[in-house]
């Protein structure tokens, strides 16, 4: 599925620890249009749980979350 996803923006949060990946994701999603896709890359082991919770709390759609080469990759669609 991720092969066909073309993000409108990529945010690399590698090396950042909680809460910085969530804070930067919150800022970046506001900079793209509703319906567009944001790809986030993180290395923080807490990122999967944090990003899932963030998506639930903000109402933005978590399209995909997976691990790739030791990094966590998330695709969000801006809903509002």
Residue pairs with C-beta under 8 A, 6 or more apart in sequence:
1 63
1 64
2 64
2 66
2 73
2 75
5 37
5 39
5 63
5 64
5 75
6 37
7 37
7 38
7 39
7 75
8 32
8 33
8 36
8 37
8 38
9 28
9 31
9 32
9 36
9 37
9 38
9 39
10 38
10 39
10 40
10 41
11 24
11 25
11 28
11 38
11 39
11 40
11 41
12 41
13 20
13 21
13 24
13 25
13 40
13 41
13 42
13 43
13 44
13 47
14 41
14 42
14 43
14 71
15 43
16 24
16 42
16 43
16 44
17 44
17 46
18 44
18 46
18 47
18 50
19 50
21 40
21 42
21 44
21 47
21 50
21 51
22 50
22 51
22 54
25 38
25 40
25 51
25 54
25 74
25 76
26 54
26 58
28 38
28 40
29 38
29 58
29 60
29 76
29 78
32 38
32 78
33 78
34 78
34 79
34 80
35 77
35 78
36 77
36 78
37 63
37 75
37 76
37 77
37 78
38 75
38 76
38 77
38 78
39 73
39 74
39 75
40 51
40 73
40 74
40 75
40 76
41 71
41 72
41 73
41 74
42 51
42 71
42 72
42 74
43 70
43 71
43 72
44 50
44 72
47 72
47 74
48 65
48 72
51 62
51 65
51 72
51 74
52 62
52 65
54 60
55 61
55 62
55 76
58 80
59 79
59 80
60 76
60 77
60 78
60 79
60 80
61 76
61 77
61 79
62 74
62 75
62 76
63 75
63 76
63 77
64 73
64 74
64 75
65 72
65 73
65 74
65 75
66 72
66 73
67 73
